Every structure is written in C-alpha cells, then in structure tokens.
Amino acid sequence: MKVGKTSAVLDAFQSKERLIRAFVRRFFNDAHILEDICQETITRALEAEKVRRIEKPDAFVFGVARNIVRTQLDVQSRSVLDLVDEFAPEDIVEDGPSVEQTASDRERMQRFVTSVLKLPRQCQRVFILKKVYGYSHREISAKLGISISTIEKHVAAGMKRCREDFDDASVADLAVVTTTFGEGYKRA
C-alpha cells in the first residue's frame, strides 16, 4: 500500500461493514464477540494487503470474516465436545445396583455418547445443552444465536439418531440414559 493512496481493503470493509456485521451476528449474539471479529477482520485484511495485492477486496474481506467466524465456532464447539470426551461411563459410582445392572447401564450410556458423537457439531451442541444441561429452547437460542425452530429440529434429529442407535425395542433405555446422563450435569 502506497503512502497517500487509500486502501482498497479498508474501502471494501467500510462499504460492506453492515453486511459483515449481519453475517457475524448470524453466529454470535454477543456484541463483544461481534466487535472483536470485525476488528480482527480489518486488521488481518490490512496486514495481508501490506504483503500482496488484493484483486477482489470485497470478497477478500468477507473471506477473512468467514475464516475468523469458523475458527471461533470451532473453539466454542471444542469446549462442548471436551465435556463429552471427558465423560467416562466407568467413572459412574452407583450405590446398590448389581454388577449386571451396572454393566448394562454403562453399555447404554456408551451407546448414547456414541450416538451423540455421530451428530453434526451444531446439532451436538444443541442436543447436549438441551438433554444434558437442561437448557430451555429460549436459553439455547440466546446462547448460540440460532432460531428456536432450528433448535427443535436439532433436538429432534438428536433423538432420532439415538432412537436409531438404540433401536425401537429399547427406546425405554434411551429415556433412562438421557435422564441419568442429565442428572449429573444439570446446571446450578
């Protein structure tokens, strides 16, 4: 970028800032995260412009924003997935059930965890928040910035996947597992 000449990337960002903010807002409802992503977008784009010529500044700025959003979503998804990864059915301590019952419960829990891990990431996040932590649809919507109808679809898809993995003969097992799994992790 030459001294005295305006930056094509800066001009593109300023002209498309409203659209970029709308795009980011689809994924993050938090104003601080929105600001951080917009600032990081323009910073990265300007740094890139210093080392190379940007042919299509509008598309480039949107691409930078998209990559930052993906990275941020990946970080948030990993924290939810870490919870699932940390869960070890053999760590469950129960008072009273027989060895056979304990083995059966562990098997059902493992099938549940395996079923949840087969879901797409966004669906996993919604399903875990609903079934494990007991969040309401409205709370999940506020936390993830997605519509209630999308949440309902993700919960239904999660239940369908679990039912398929538990097969129709043991749907009662699924109800026991989701109740048992959620009891230990309900939020305060």
Secondary structure as GFF3:
##gff-version 3
##sequence-region A 1 188
A	DSSP	alpha_helix	8	25	.	.	.	ID=ss1
A	DSSP	alpha_helix	31	51	.	.	.	ID=ss2
A	DSSP	alpha_helix	57	86	.	.	.	ID=ss3
A	DSSP	three_ten_helix	89	91	.	.	.	ID=ss4
A	DSSP	alpha_helix	99	117	.	.	.	ID=ss5
A	DSSP	alpha_helix	121	131	.	.	.	ID=ss6
A	DSSP	alpha_helix	137	144	.	.	.	ID=ss7
A	DSSP	alpha_helix	148	166	.	.	.	ID=ss8
A	DSSP	three_ten_helix	168	170	.	.	.	ID=ss9
A	DSSP	alpha_helix	171	183	.	.	.	ID=ss10
###
